[in-house]
């Protein structure tokens, strides 16, 4: 079994109604999980509850993330400038994925992250004296391209489109033209996944 530590830059595309002419806002991507190879899955198949065995492929690696790791945001917004201050985080708990193996080292994946919890705080000249503090719940369609140049290094370029419904919002009252801006934003990221051998048992 291996431990995957994925880190890299993330660039958030927020609507101009919130941030003006700043096209992308910087941040980070963080992805942590365990990688179980097919041989280990076959060896311990009997430990998987019977109702789930039919959903497990013994020909591909399994990515396993304990629930407590899901409490760590997988995307962060960090943009503390004087003119425009933006902070945010995204949590993702489950995903459904469809894979296309192009070559041994190149894979394309389409997936849906669900549910997603998002936090966004914005203070910018565009929204005058108000500051946005928003919690939202939604989902995120995503497209990933993964290249494996080395056994222990996987490089992933992805685009996520966050779609969500506001749960709580501070006293900021958006104009009608701004309401859509509170329901979506895009994230481009480049994540370097380092896979470290582990002696942990299943």
URGI-V119616 format. One record per residue. N is the residue number from 0. SS is DSSP state (a for helix, b for strand, c for the rest). PHI is phi in whole degrees, 0 to 359 (999 if undefined). BURIAL is b if it has 9 or more other ideal C-beta (glycine too) atoms within 8 Angstrom, else e. Layout:
{{N;SS;PHI;BURIAL} {N;SS;PHI;BURIAL}}
//
This chain:
{{0;c;999;b} {1;b;235;b} {2;b;257;b} {3;b;261;b} {4;b;241;b} {5;b;247;b} {6;b;222;b} {7;b;172;b} {8;b;283;b} {9;b;228;b} {10;b;238;b} {11;b;261;b} {12;b;261;b} {13;c;259;b} {14;c;301;b} {15;a;295;e} {16;a;297;b} {17;a;257;b} {18;a;238;b} {19;c;73;e} {20;c;271;e} {21;c;288;e} {22;c;288;e} {23;c;235;e} {24;b;248;b} {25;b;284;b} {26;b;183;b} {27;b;225;b} {28;b;245;b} {29;b;219;b} {30;b;227;b} {31;b;234;b} {32;b;192;b} {33;b;262;b} {34;b;243;b} {35;b;250;b} {36;c;287;b} {37;a;305;b} {38;a;299;e} {39;a;289;b} {40;a;297;b} {41;a;295;e} {42;a;294;e} {43;c;245;b} {44;a;302;b} {45;a;293;e} {46;a;279;e} {47;c;278;b} {48;c;308;e} {49;a;305;e} {50;a;291;e} {51;a;256;e} {52;a;298;b} {53;c;292;e} {54;c;266;e} {55;c;253;b} {56;c;272;e} {57;c;271;e} {58;c;255;e} {59;c;229;e} {60;c;292;e} {61;b;251;b} {62;b;259;b} {63;b;238;e} {64;c;232;b} {65;c;300;e} {66;a;302;e} {67;a;295;e} {68;a;288;b} {69;a;292;b} {70;c;283;e} {71;c;271;e} {72;c;302;e} {73;c;267;b} {74;b;221;b} {75;b;232;b} {76;b;250;b} {77;b;225;e} {78;b;214;b} {79;b;264;e} {80;c;266;e} {81;c;292;e} {82;c;281;e} {83;b;215;b} {84;b;244;b} {85;b;226;b} {86;b;230;b} {87;b;189;b} {88;b;205;b} {89;b;230;b} {90;b;247;b} {91;b;234;b} {92;c;249;e} {93;c;220;e} {94;b;209;e} {95;b;243;e} {96;b;231;e} {97;b;234;e} {98;b;248;e} {99;b;228;e} {100;b;275;e} {101;c;282;e} {102;c;223;e} {103;c;299;e} {104;c;252;e} {105;b;231;b} {106;b;224;b} {107;b;246;b} {108;b;224;b} {109;b;250;b} {110;b;210;b} {111;b;236;b} {112;b;267;b} {113;b;203;b} {114;b;278;b} {115;b;246;b} {116;b;246;b} {117;b;236;b} {118;b;237;b} {119;b;219;b} {120;b;232;b} {121;b;229;b} {122;b;228;b} {123;b;213;b} {124;a;299;e} {125;a;296;b} {126;a;258;b} {127;c;56;e} {128;c;273;e} {129;c;279;e} {130;c;235;b} {131;b;272;b} {132;b;230;b} {133;b;231;b} {134;b;250;b} {135;b;216;b} {136;b;234;b} {137;b;188;b} {138;b;219;b} {139;b;215;b} {140;b;293;b} {141;b;217;b} {142;b;234;b} {143;b;239;b} {144;b;238;b} {145;b;243;b} {146;b;241;b} {147;b;249;b} {148;b;289;e} {149;b;224;e} {150;c;299;e} {151;c;261;e} {152;b;227;b} {153;b;240;b} {154;b;248;b} {155;b;238;b} {156;b;254;e} {157;b;215;b} {158;b;229;e} {159;b;245;b} {160;b;245;b} {161;b;283;b} {162;b;238;b} {163;b;210;b} {164;b;248;e} {165;b;299;b} {166;b;263;e} {167;b;226;e} {168;b;215;b} {169;c;291;e} {170;c;289;e} {171;c;301;b} {172;c;246;e} {173;c;291;b} {174;c;292;e} {175;a;304;e} {176;a;292;e} {177;a;265;b} {178;c;297;b} {179;a;295;b} {180;a;295;b} {181;a;268;b} {182;c;240;b} {183;b;197;b} {184;b;194;b} {185;b;253;b} {186;b;226;b} {187;b;257;b} {188;b;216;b} {189;b;230;b} {190;b;246;b} {191;b;258;b} {192;b;261;b} {193;b;258;b} {194;b;252;b} {195;b;249;b} {196;b;302;e} {197;c;226;e} {198;c;264;e} {199;c;299;e} {200;c;261;e} {201;c;285;e}}
//
